[in-house]
């Protein structure tokens, strides 16, 4: 029986065996090797010598393995999750059974945090490598036996896809509303009634029983809108805020909502 494709993802740093040894042990089909580029300061990866040495070593040991270099901002949490999401999407489109592992022991603290969250969102595996001998003053810093440790991952709740879809619709409606307006207003919004009409048109709001009374039907549509989408997005996920107006309620996209859209930009 043919085995599932094996994919490893690592982040470059001043490390040798902590990067190369798990790859050799696992014998993956593809390796995505991230190097650093800090946009805010214009810094490039200071450890490209380790990248060159590690990739050359891996090419000798596993000549059939494909190595793909990608640059990412080691200080940008959302960009890292986006780049991981694109890799996962691409690999699972090729083969849904692909086994994807991320090394969280190299790179920066931000890459480790983002990789851990991304692995929980997309159901991947992470591993951490430590050694029996560590000397921060000499190179390599880690020597002796390399111990590969897979942390216990507690599941987090990924938002339902239809909630992300509706959040995207809200964002697009706000963008379209203000596209041709010259406004310094930072509190952009859409009306709840307009969102209801769009979601009705797109089939997101459907009633099991049709009510012949137009007023009762509109009330049922709003109840469905609140229960299925607006309450989870506002009360649970904090992605939107809804005004207290009795009529013509306004819907605002929060900073959390904007970040959510960026993280799930490449939703699988």
ABEGO torsion letter per residue (X at the ends): XBBBBBBBBBBBBBBBAAAAAAAAAAGBABBBBBBBBBAAAGBBBAAAAAAAAAAAAAAAABAABBBBBBBBBAABAAAAAAAAAAAAAAAAAABAABBBBBBAABEBAAAAAAAAAAAAAAGBBBBBBBBABBBAABOBABBEBBBBBBBBBBBBBBBBAAAAAAAAAAAAAAAAAAAABBBABABBBBBAAAAAAAAAAAGABBBABBBABAAAAAAAAAAAAAAAAAAAAAAAAGABBBBABABGBBBBBBAAAAAAAAAAAABX
